[in-house]
Amino acid sequence: MWKEEDNKLKATFKFKNFIEAFGFMTEVAFHAEKQNHHPNWSNVYNTVEFSLTTHDAGNTVTEKDKKLASAIDQVYSKYQ
């Protein structure tokens, strides 16, 4: 699901509706805050798009991005 492109990890997640997408984003926010690694993301109705990169490592993909991506995948698994 995740692909590395332009020094970013990118993924798109689809949900049944806006409420599910928003709930997902809320839970991801807790993981991001705990890891002190905050995503660039967007939401339109039932779709959430992520673009992860580590700014303090020169805007490249690092282990921090992979760790957050893994947490995001775990949260998403609850919605399938």
N, CA, C and O atoms as a CHARMM CRD file, in Angstrom:
* protein
*
  320
    1    1 MET  N      0.82100  -1.18600   0.00000 PROA 1      0.00000
    2    1 MET  CA     0.00000   0.00000   0.00000 PROA 1      0.00000
    3    1 MET  C      0.87400   1.26200   0.00000 PROA 1      0.00000
    4    1 MET  O      0.58300   2.20500  -0.73700 PROA 1      0.00000
    5    2 TRP  N      1.92000   1.29600   0.80000 PROA 2      0.00000
    6    2 TRP  CA     2.82400   2.44500   0.83500 PROA 2      0.00000
    7    2 TRP  C      3.77700   2.37000  -0.34700 PROA 2      0.00000
    8    2 TRP  O      4.25000   1.29400  -0.71100 PROA 2      0.00000
    9    3 LYS  N      4.05500   3.52700  -0.94200 PROA 3      0.00000
   10    3 LYS  CA     5.06600   3.56300  -1.99200 PROA 3      0.00000
   11    3 LYS  C      5.99000   4.74900  -1.72200 PROA 3      0.00000
   12    3 LYS  O      5.56000   5.81100  -1.27300 PROA 3      0.00000
   13    4 GLU  N      7.25300   4.53600  -2.00800 PROA 4      0.00000
   14    4 GLU  CA     8.23600   5.60200  -1.82700 PROA 4      0.00000
   15    4 GLU  C      8.37800   6.33600  -3.15300 PROA 4      0.00000
   16    4 GLU  O      8.66100   5.73900  -4.19100 PROA 4      0.00000
   17    5 GLU  N      8.17300   7.65300  -3.08700 PROA 5      0.00000
   18    5 GLU  CA     8.19800   8.47900  -4.28600 PROA 5      0.00000
   19    5 GLU  C      8.60000   9.90000  -3.89900 PROA 5      0.00000
   20    5 GLU  O      8.03100  10.47000  -2.96800 PROA 5      0.00000
   21    6 ASP  N      9.55800  10.47000  -4.59300 PROA 6      0.00000
   22    6 ASP  CA    10.00400  11.85600  -4.33200 PROA 6      0.00000
   23    6 ASP  C     10.43600  12.06100  -2.87900 PROA 6      0.00000
   24    6 ASP  O     10.09000  13.06900  -2.26200 PROA 6      0.00000
   25    7 ASN  N     11.19000  11.10600  -2.33700 PROA 7      0.00000
   26    7 ASN  CA    11.66700  11.17600  -0.95500 PROA 7      0.00000
   27    7 ASN  C     10.53500  11.25200   0.05600 PROA 7      0.00000
   28    7 ASN  O     10.66000  11.91400   1.08700 PROA 7      0.00000
   29    8 LYS  N      9.42200  10.57100  -0.23800 PROA 8      0.00000
   30    8 LYS  CA     8.28300  10.52500   0.66300 PROA 8      0.00000
   31    8 LYS  C      7.67900   9.12700   0.60900 PROA 8      0.00000
   32    8 LYS  O      7.73500   8.45200  -0.41900 PROA 8      0.00000
   33    9 LEU  N      7.09800   8.70100   1.74000 PROA 9      0.00000
   34    9 LEU  CA     6.25600   7.51500   1.74700 PROA 9      0.00000
   35    9 LEU  C      4.82900   7.99000   1.54900 PROA 9      0.00000
   36    9 LEU  O      4.35100   8.85400   2.28500 PROA 9      0.00000
   37   10 LYS  N      4.14200   7.42700   0.55300 PROA 10     0.00000
   38   10 LYS  CA     2.78800   7.87800   0.24100 PROA 10     0.00000
   39   10 LYS  C      1.81200   6.70900   0.28300 PROA 10     0.00000
   40   10 LYS  O      2.14000   5.58400  -0.09300 PROA 10     0.00000
   41   11 ALA  N      0.59900   7.00900   0.75300 PROA 11     0.00000
   42   11 ALA  CA    -0.46000   6.00700   0.76300 PROA 11     0.00000
   43   11 ALA  C     -1.81300   6.70100   0.80200 PROA 11     0.00000
   44   11 ALA  O     -1.94100   7.83300   1.26900 PROA 11     0.00000
   45   12 THR  N     -2.81200   5.99800   0.30300 PROA 12     0.00000
   46   12 THR  CA    -4.18900   6.47300   0.31200 PROA 12     0.00000
   47   12 THR  C     -5.06200   5.40300   0.95900 PROA 12     0.00000
   48   12 THR  O     -4.94000   4.21600   0.65800 PROA 12     0.00000
   49   13 PHE  N     -5.94000   5.84200   1.84700 PROA 13     0.00000
   50   13 PHE  CA    -6.83100   4.93900   2.57200 PROA 13     0.00000
   51   13 PHE  C     -8.27600   5.35700   2.32900 PROA 13     0.00000
   52   13 PHE  O     -8.61100   6.54000   2.38800 PROA 13     0.00000
   53   14 LYS  N     -9.12700   4.36800   2.05500 PROA 14     0.00000
   54   14 LYS  CA   -10.55400   4.60800   1.78500 PROA 14     0.00000
   55   14 LYS  C    -11.40300   4.01200   2.90500 PROA 14     0.00000
   56   14 LYS  O    -11.06100   2.98200   3.48700 PROA 14     0.00000
   57   15 PHE  N    -12.51500   4.68300   3.19100 PROA 15     0.00000
   58   15 PHE  CA   -13.42100   4.27600   4.25900 PROA 15     0.00000
   59   15 PHE  C    -14.85700   4.27300   3.76600 PROA 15     0.00000
   60   15 PHE  O    -15.14000   4.73300   2.66000 PROA 15     0.00000
   61   16 LYS  N    -15.76400   3.75400   4.58600 PROA 16     0.00000
   62   16 LYS  CA   -17.18100   3.71500   4.22300 PROA 16     0.00000
   63   16 LYS  C    -17.77400   5.11100   4.11400 PROA 16     0.00000
   64   16 LYS  O    -18.63900   5.36700   3.27700 PROA 16     0.00000
   65   17 ASN  N    -17.29500   6.02000   4.97600 PROA 17     0.00000
   66   17 ASN  CA   -17.87400   7.36000   5.02200 PROA 17     0.00000
   67   17 ASN  C    -16.91900   8.31700   5.74200 PROA 17     0.00000
   68   17 ASN  O    -15.83300   7.92500   6.16800 PROA 17     0.00000
   69   18 PHE  N    -17.33600   9.55200   5.86700 PROA 18     0.00000
   70   18 PHE  CA   -16.52100  10.58900   6.50500 PROA 18     0.00000
   71   18 PHE  C    -16.27500  10.29500   7.97600 PROA 18     0.00000
   72   18 PHE  O    -15.17400  10.52500   8.47700 PROA 18     0.00000
   73   19 ILE  N    -17.28500   9.79000   8.67500 PROA 19     0.00000
   74   19 ILE  CA   -17.13800   9.50100  10.11200 PROA 19     0.00000
   75   19 ILE  C    -16.02700   8.48900  10.34500 PROA 19     0.00000
   76   19 ILE  O    -15.20500   8.67200  11.24200 PROA 19     0.00000
   77   20 GLU  N    -15.99000   7.42900   9.55500 PROA 20     0.00000
   78   20 GLU  CA   -14.91000   6.44100   9.70400 PROA 20     0.00000
   79   20 GLU  C    -13.55600   7.06200   9.39900 PROA 20     0.00000
   80   20 GLU  O    -12.58600   6.82800  10.12000 PROA 20     0.00000
   81   21 ALA  N    -13.48600   7.85000   8.33700 PROA 21     0.00000
   82   21 ALA  CA   -12.22100   8.49600   7.97600 PROA 21     0.00000
   83   21 ALA  C    -11.74800   9.41200   9.09700 PROA 21     0.00000
   84   21 ALA  O    -10.56100   9.43700   9.42200 PROA 21     0.00000
   85   22 PHE  N    -12.66100  10.15400   9.68200 PROA 22     0.00000
   86   22 PHE  CA   -12.30700  11.07600  10.75500 PROA 22     0.00000
   87   22 PHE  C    -11.87200  10.32200  12.00600 PROA 22     0.00000
   88   22 PHE  O    -10.92300  10.72400  12.67900 PROA 22     0.00000
   89   23 GLY  N    -12.56400   9.23100  12.31700 PROA 23     0.00000
   90   23 GLY  CA   -12.16100   8.40400  13.46700 PROA 23     0.00000
   91   23 GLY  C    -10.76100   7.84700  13.27700 PROA 23     0.00000
   92   23 GLY  O     -9.95500   7.84600  14.20700 PROA 23     0.00000
   93   24 PHE  N    -10.47500   7.37800  12.08200 PROA 24     0.00000
   94   24 PHE  CA    -9.14000   6.87500  11.73500 PROA 24     0.00000
   95   24 PHE  C     -8.09200   7.97000  11.94700 PROA 24     0.00000
   96   24 PHE  O     -7.05600   7.73400  12.56900 PROA 24     0.00000
   97   25 MET  N     -8.36500   9.15000  11.43300 PROA 25     0.00000
   98   25 MET  CA    -7.41800  10.26100  11.56800 PROA 25     0.00000
   99   25 MET  C     -7.19300  10.62300  13.03400 PROA 25     0.00000
  100   25 MET  O     -6.07600  10.95200  13.43300 PROA 25     0.00000
  101   26 THR  N     -8.23700  10.56100  13.81900 PROA 26     0.00000
  102   26 THR  CA    -8.11400  10.87200  15.24700 PROA 26     0.00000
  103   26 THR  C     -7.17700   9.88700  15.92900 PROA 26     0.00000
  104   26 THR  O     -6.30700  10.28200  16.70400 PROA 26     0.00000
  105   27 GLU  N     -7.35800   8.59800  15.63800 PROA 27     0.00000
  106   27 GLU  CA    -6.49100   7.60100  16.25700 PROA 27     0.00000
  107   27 GLU  C     -5.04900   7.73000  15.76200 PROA 27     0.00000
  108   27 GLU  O     -4.11000   7.59400  16.54700 PROA 27     0.00000
  109   28 VAL  N     -4.87100   7.98700  14.47900 PROA 28     0.00000
  110   28 VAL  CA    -3.52400   8.19000  13.93900 PROA 28     0.00000
  111   28 VAL  C     -2.86100   9.39300  14.60900 PROA 28     0.00000
  112   28 VAL  O     -1.65700   9.37200  14.86300 PROA 28     0.00000
  113   29 ALA  N     -3.62600  10.42700  14.89200 PROA 29     0.00000
  114   29 ALA  CA    -3.07200  11.62700  15.53900 PROA 29     0.00000
  115   29 ALA  C     -2.42500  11.28300  16.88500 PROA 29     0.00000
  116   29 ALA  O     -1.38600  11.84100  17.23800 PROA 29     0.00000
  117   30 PHE  N     -3.03800  10.37100  17.62900 PROA 30     0.00000
  118   30 PHE  CA    -2.45500   9.97100  18.91800 PROA 30     0.00000
  119   30 PHE  C     -1.11900   9.26300  18.71200 PROA 30     0.00000
  120   30 PHE  O     -0.17100   9.50800  19.45900 PROA 30     0.00000
  121   31 HSD  N     -1.03100   8.39300  17.71300 PROA 31     0.00000
  122   31 HSD  CA     0.23100   7.70500  17.41700 PROA 31     0.00000
  123   31 HSD  C      1.29800   8.70900  16.96600 PROA 31     0.00000
  124   31 HSD  O      2.44900   8.63500  17.39600 PROA 31     0.00000
  125   32 ALA  N      0.90900   9.63500  16.10800 PROA 32     0.00000
  126   32 ALA  CA     1.86100  10.63400  15.60800 PROA 32     0.00000
  127   32 ALA  C      2.39500  11.48900  16.75000 PROA 32     0.00000
  128   32 ALA  O      3.59100  11.77400  16.80900 PROA 32     0.00000
  129   33 GLU  N      1.52700  11.89100  17.64200 PROA 33     0.00000
  130   33 GLU  CA     1.95400  12.71900  18.77300 PROA 33     0.00000
  131   33 GLU  C      2.88300  11.93500  19.69500 PROA 33     0.00000
  132   33 GLU  O      3.89200  12.46200  20.16300 PROA 33     0.00000
  133   34 LYS  N      2.54000  10.68000  19.95300 PROA 34     0.00000
  134   34 LYS  CA     3.37200   9.83500  20.82300 PROA 34     0.00000
  135   34 LYS  C      4.76800   9.64500  20.22200 PROA 34     0.00000
  136   34 LYS  O      5.76100   9.60400  20.94900 PROA 34     0.00000
  137   35 GLN  N      4.83700   9.52900  18.88900 PROA 35     0.00000
  138   35 GLN  CA     6.11400   9.33700  18.20800 PROA 35     0.00000
  139   35 GLN  C      6.80800  10.66500  17.90500 PROA 35     0.00000
  140   35 GLN  O      7.94700  10.68100  17.43700 PROA 35     0.00000
  141   36 ASN  N      6.12600  11.77000  18.17100 PROA 36     0.00000
  142   36 ASN  CA     6.63600  13.10500  17.83700 PROA 36     0.00000
  143   36 ASN  C      7.05200  13.16800  16.36500 PROA 36     0.00000
  144   36 ASN  O      8.11300  13.68200  16.01100 PROA 36     0.00000
  145   37 HSD  N      6.17500  12.62600  15.53400 PROA 37     0.00000
  146   37 HSD  CA     6.41900  12.59700  14.09200 PROA 37     0.00000
  147   37 HSD  C      5.08000  12.79900  13.40500 PROA 37     0.00000
  148   37 HSD  O      4.25800  11.88400  13.36200 PROA 37     0.00000
  149   38 HSD  N      4.86300  13.96500  12.88000 PROA 38     0.00000
  150   38 HSD  CA     3.54100  14.36600  12.41500 PROA 38     0.00000
  151   38 HSD  C      3.44300  14.31500  10.89000 PROA 38     0.00000
  152   38 HSD  O      4.30600  14.84300  10.18800 PROA 38     0.00000
  153   39 PRO  N      2.38800  13.67700  10.38700 PROA 39     0.00000
  154   39 PRO  CA     2.27100  13.46800   8.93900 PROA 39     0.00000
  155   39 PRO  C      1.76400  14.69200   8.19800 PROA 39     0.00000
  156   39 PRO  O      1.11400  15.57100   8.76300 PROA 39     0.00000
  157   40 ASN  N      2.08200  14.71600   6.92700 PROA 40     0.00000
  158   40 ASN  CA     1.40700  15.61500   6.00100 PROA 40     0.00000
  159   40 ASN  C      0.27400  14.76300   5.44600 PROA 40     0.00000
  160   40 ASN  O      0.51400  13.73800   4.80700 PROA 40     0.00000
  161   41 TRP  N     -0.97200  15.19400   5.69300 PROA 41     0.00000
  162   41 TRP  CA    -2.11000  14.38800   5.27400 PROA 41     0.00000
  163   41 TRP  C     -3.25400  15.26700   4.83400 PROA 41     0.00000
  164   41 TRP  O     -3.30400  16.45800   5.13900 PROA 41     0.00000
  165   42 SER  N     -4.18000  14.65300   4.10600 PROA 42     0.00000
  166   42 SER  CA    -5.37100  15.38100   3.68500 PROA 42     0.00000
  167   42 SER  C     -6.55400  14.42500   3.73100 PROA 42     0.00000
  168   42 SER  O     -6.39700  13.20600   3.65200 PROA 42     0.00000
  169   43 ASN  N     -7.72400  14.99700   3.85900 PROA 43     0.00000
  170   43 ASN  CA    -8.95700  14.21900   3.92200 PROA 43     0.00000
  171   43 ASN  C    -10.02000  14.88300   3.06600 PROA 43     0.00000
  172   43 ASN  O    -10.28800  16.07800   3.19800 PROA 43     0.00000
  173   44 VAL  N    -10.62200  14.09200   2.18700 PROA 44     0.00000
  174   44 VAL  CA   -11.80700  14.51800   1.45100 PROA 44     0.00000
  175   44 VAL  C    -12.81700  13.38600   1.58300 PROA 44     0.00000
  176   44 VAL  O    -12.59300  12.27800   1.09500 PROA 44     0.00000
  177   45 TYR  N    -13.91400  13.67200   2.24000 PROA 45     0.00000
  178   45 TYR  CA   -15.00100  12.74200   2.52500 PROA 45     0.00000
  179   45 TYR  C    -14.49000  11.42400   3.10200 PROA 45     0.00000
  180   45 TYR  O    -14.18700  11.36800   4.29400 PROA 45     0.00000
  181   46 ASN  N    -14.38300  10.36400   2.30300 PROA 46     0.00000
  182   46 ASN  CA   -14.00800   9.05200   2.84300 PROA 46     0.00000
  183   46 ASN  C    -12.58100   8.64000   2.49300 PROA 46     0.00000
  184   46 ASN  O    -12.22900   7.46600   2.60800 PROA 46     0.00000
  185   47 THR  N    -11.76700   9.58400   2.07200 PROA 47     0.00000
  186   47 THR  CA   -10.40500   9.28600   1.62700 PROA 47     0.00000
  187   47 THR  C     -9.38600  10.09200   2.41900 PROA 47     0.00000
  188   47 THR  O     -9.52100  11.30500   2.57700 PROA 47     0.00000
  189   48 VAL  N     -8.36000   9.39700   2.91600 PROA 48     0.00000
  190   48 VAL  CA    -7.26800  10.04600   3.64300 PROA 48     0.00000
  191   48 VAL  C     -5.97000   9.72100   2.91200 PROA 48     0.00000
  192   48 VAL  O     -5.65600   8.55500   2.67400 PROA 48     0.00000
  193   49 GLU  N     -5.22300  10.75800   2.56000 PROA 49     0.00000
  194   49 GLU  CA    -3.94600  10.58900   1.86700 PROA 49     0.00000
  195   49 GLU  C     -2.81100  11.05100   2.76900 PROA 49     0.00000
  196   49 GLU  O     -2.90900  12.07800   3.44000 PROA 49     0.00000
  197   50 PHE  N     -1.73200  10.27500   2.77200 PROA 50     0.00000
  198   50 PHE  CA    -0.54900  10.57900   3.58300 PROA 50     0.00000
  199   50 PHE  C      0.66600  10.78200   2.69400 PROA 50     0.00000
  200   50 PHE  O      0.79000  10.19200   1.62000 PROA 50     0.00000
  201   51 SER  N      1.55900  11.63500   3.17900 PROA 51     0.00000
  202   51 SER  CA     2.86900  11.83500   2.58400 PROA 51     0.00000
  203   51 SER  C      3.83000  12.00200   3.75800 PROA 51     0.00000
  204   51 SER  O      3.83900  13.04400   4.41200 PROA 51     0.00000
  205   52 LEU  N      4.63500  10.97800   4.02400 PROA 52     0.00000
  206   52 LEU  CA     5.53500  10.98300   5.17700 PROA 52     0.00000
  207   52 LEU  C      6.96900  11.24600   4.73700 PROA 52     0.00000
  208   52 LEU  O      7.46200  10.64300   3.78300 PROA 52     0.00000
  209   53 THR  N      7.62900  12.15700   5.44900 PROA 53     0.00000
  210   53 THR  CA     9.04500  12.44400   5.23800 PROA 53     0.00000
  211   53 THR  C      9.60300  12.99500   6.54200 PROA 53     0.00000
  212   53 THR  O      8.85400  13.53000   7.36000 PROA 53     0.00000
  213   54 THR  N     10.89600  12.86900   6.74100 PROA 54     0.00000
  214   54 THR  CA    11.50600  13.36400   7.97200 PROA 54     0.00000
  215   54 THR  C     12.21400  14.67600   7.66100 PROA 54     0.00000
  216   54 THR  O     13.25500  14.69700   7.00400 PROA 54     0.00000
  217   55 HSD  N     11.63800  15.75900   8.13900 PROA 55     0.00000
  218   55 HSD  CA    12.14600  17.09700   7.83700 PROA 55     0.00000
  219   55 HSD  C     13.55300  17.32500   8.38000 PROA 55     0.00000
  220   55 HSD  O     14.40100  17.90600   7.70200 PROA 55     0.00000
  221   56 ASP  N     13.79800  16.86100   9.61500 PROA 56     0.00000
  222   56 ASP  CA    15.11500  17.11800  10.21600 PROA 56     0.00000
  223   56 ASP  C     16.20200  16.18100   9.67500 PROA 56     0.00000
  224   56 ASP  O     17.34200  16.22400  10.13700 PROA 56     0.00000
  225   57 ALA  N     15.85100  15.33400   8.69900 PROA 57     0.00000
  226   57 ALA  CA    16.83800  14.48800   8.02400 PROA 57     0.00000
  227   57 ALA  C     16.93600  14.87900   6.55600 PROA 57     0.00000
  228   57 ALA  O     17.27500  14.06100   5.70100 PROA 57     0.00000
  229   58 GLY  N     16.63400  16.14300   6.28100 PROA 58     0.00000
  230   58 GLY  CA    16.74700  16.64600   4.91100 PROA 58     0.00000
  231   58 GLY  C     15.59700  16.23700   4.00900 PROA 58     0.00000
  232   58 GLY  O     15.76500  16.09000   2.79800 PROA 58     0.00000
  233   59 ASN  N     14.42400  16.05400   4.60900 PROA 59     0.00000
  234   59 ASN  CA    13.22600  15.65900   3.84600 PROA 59     0.00000
  235   59 ASN  C     13.44000  14.36200   3.07000 PROA 59     0.00000
  236   59 ASN  O     13.18200  14.28300   1.86900 PROA 59     0.00000
  237   60 THR  N     13.91400  13.35800   3.78600 PROA 60     0.00000
  238   60 THR  CA    14.08100  12.02400   3.21700 PROA 60     0.00000
  239   60 THR  C     13.26100  11.03300   4.03800 PROA 60     0.00000
  240   60 THR  O     12.79200  11.35400   5.13000 PROA 60     0.00000
  241   61 VAL  N     13.09800   9.85200   3.51100 PROA 61     0.00000
  242   61 VAL  CA    12.39100   8.79600   4.21900 PROA 61     0.00000
  243   61 VAL  C     13.37000   8.13900   5.19000 PROA 61     0.00000
  244   61 VAL  O     14.46000   7.71100   4.80900 PROA 61     0.00000
  245   62 THR  N     12.95400   8.07300   6.44700 PROA 62     0.00000
  246   62 THR  CA    13.79700   7.46300   7.48200 PROA 62     0.00000
  247   62 THR  C     12.98900   6.40500   8.23500 PROA 62     0.00000
  248   62 THR  O     11.82300   6.15100   7.93200 PROA 62     0.00000
  249   63 GLU  N     13.63300   5.80800   9.20500 PROA 63     0.00000
  250   63 GLU  CA    12.98400   4.80900  10.04400 PROA 63     0.00000
  251   63 GLU  C     11.77900   5.41400  10.77900 PROA 63     0.00000
  252   63 GLU  O     10.81000   4.70600  11.05200 PROA 63     0.00000
  253   64 LYS  N     11.82700   6.70100  11.10000 PROA 64     0.00000
  254   64 LYS  CA    10.68400   7.36300  11.75000 PROA 64     0.00000
  255   64 LYS  C      9.44500   7.27700  10.86800 PROA 64     0.00000
  256   64 LYS  O      8.34700   7.02600  11.36400 PROA 64     0.00000
  257   65 ASP  N      9.61300   7.48200   9.57300 PROA 65     0.00000
  258   65 ASP  CA     8.48700   7.41200   8.64200 PROA 65     0.00000
  259   65 ASP  C      7.94600   5.98500   8.54800 PROA 65     0.00000
  260   65 ASP  O      6.73400   5.77500   8.53000 PROA 65     0.00000
  261   66 LYS  N      8.83500   5.02700   8.48800 PROA 66     0.00000
  262   66 LYS  CA     8.42500   3.62800   8.39300 PROA 66     0.00000
  263   66 LYS  C      7.70000   3.17900   9.65700 PROA 66     0.00000
  264   66 LYS  O      6.74000   2.41200   9.59100 PROA 66     0.00000
  265   67 LYS  N      8.16000   3.65400  10.79500 PROA 67     0.00000
  266   67 LYS  CA     7.50500   3.31800  12.06600 PROA 67     0.00000
  267   67 LYS  C      6.09400   3.91100  12.11600 PROA 67     0.00000
  268   67 LYS  O      5.15300   3.23000  12.52100 PROA 67     0.00000
  269   68 LEU  N      5.94300   5.15800  11.71200 PROA 68     0.00000
  270   68 LEU  CA     4.61800   5.77200  11.70500 PROA 68     0.00000
  271   68 LEU  C      3.72800   5.09200  10.67000 PROA 68     0.00000
  272   68 LEU  O      2.54700   4.86700  10.93500 PROA 68     0.00000
  273   69 ALA  N      4.26100   4.76200   9.50800 PROA 69     0.00000
  274   69 ALA  CA     3.48400   4.06000   8.48100 PROA 69     0.00000
  275   69 ALA  C      2.96700   2.73000   9.01500 PROA 69     0.00000
  276   69 ALA  O      1.83100   2.34800   8.73400 PROA 69     0.00000
  277   70 SER  N      3.78100   2.03200   9.77300 PROA 70     0.00000
  278   70 SER  CA     3.36800   0.76100  10.36400 PROA 70     0.00000
  279   70 SER  C      2.22000   0.97200  11.35100 PROA 70     0.00000
  280   70 SER  O      1.26000   0.20000  11.36500 PROA 70     0.00000
  281   71 ALA  N      2.31700   2.01000  12.17000 PROA 71     0.00000
  282   71 ALA  CA     1.24000   2.32300  13.12000 PROA 71     0.00000
  283   71 ALA  C     -0.04400   2.68000  12.37300 PROA 71     0.00000
  284   71 ALA  O     -1.13500   2.28200  12.78100 PROA 71     0.00000
  285   72 ILE  N      0.08600   3.42300  11.28700 PROA 72     0.00000
  286   72 ILE  CA    -1.07700   3.80300  10.47500 PROA 72     0.00000
  287   72 ILE  C     -1.72700   2.55400   9.90000 PROA 72     0.00000
  288   72 ILE  O     -2.95300   2.43700   9.90900 PROA 72     0.00000
  289   73 ASP  N     -0.93200   1.62600   9.40500 PROA 73     0.00000
  290   73 ASP  CA    -1.46700   0.37000   8.87000 PROA 73     0.00000
  291   73 ASP  C     -2.22200  -0.41300   9.94700 PROA 73     0.00000
  292   73 ASP  O     -3.27500  -0.98900   9.67600 PROA 73     0.00000
  293   74 GLN  N     -1.68500  -0.43200  11.15200 PROA 74     0.00000
  294   74 GLN  CA    -2.35000  -1.15100  12.25300 PROA 74     0.00000
  295   74 GLN  C     -3.69800  -0.51500  12.57800 PROA 74     0.00000
  296   74 GLN  O     -4.67600  -1.22300  12.82100 PROA 74     0.00000
  297   75 VAL  N     -3.75300   0.80900  12.58300 PROA 75     0.00000
  298   75 VAL  CA    -5.01800   1.48400  12.84000 PROA 75     0.00000
  299   75 VAL  C     -5.99700   1.16800  11.71500 PROA 75     0.00000
  300   75 VAL  O     -7.16500   0.87500  11.97100 PROA 75     0.00000
  301   76 TYR  N     -5.53200   1.22500  10.48500 PROA 76     0.00000
  302   76 TYR  CA    -6.40700   0.99000   9.32900 PROA 76     0.00000
  303   76 TYR  C     -6.99100  -0.42800   9.34400 PROA 76     0.00000
  304   76 TYR  O     -8.11900  -0.64000   8.90000 PROA 76     0.00000
  305   77 SER  N     -6.22800  -1.38800   9.84800 PROA 77     0.00000
  306   77 SER  CA    -6.69800  -2.78400   9.85400 PROA 77     0.00000
  307   77 SER  C     -7.99900  -2.94200  10.64500 PROA 77     0.00000
  308   77 SER  O     -8.75900  -3.87800  10.39600 PROA 77     0.00000
  309   78 LYS  N     -8.25900  -2.05400  11.57800 PROA 78     0.00000
  310   78 LYS  CA    -9.49900  -2.09800  12.35700 PROA 78     0.00000
  311   78 LYS  C    -10.72600  -1.74600  11.52500 PROA 78     0.00000
  312   78 LYS  O    -11.85100  -2.06600  11.91000 PROA 78     0.00000
  313   79 TYR  N    -10.51800  -1.09100  10.39200 PROA 79     0.00000
  314   79 TYR  CA   -11.61600  -0.61600   9.57400 PROA 79     0.00000
  315   79 TYR  C    -11.93900  -1.53700   8.39900 PROA 79     0.00000
  316   79 TYR  O    -12.82600  -1.23800   7.59800 PROA 79     0.00000
  317   80 GLN  N    -11.23400  -2.63400   8.29800 PROA 80     0.00000
  318   80 GLN  CA   -11.46800  -3.54200   7.16400 PROA 80     0.00000
  319   80 GLN  C    -12.29000  -4.73400   7.55600 PROA 80     0.00000
  320   80 GLN  O    -12.57400  -5.59100   6.71900 PROA 80     0.00000
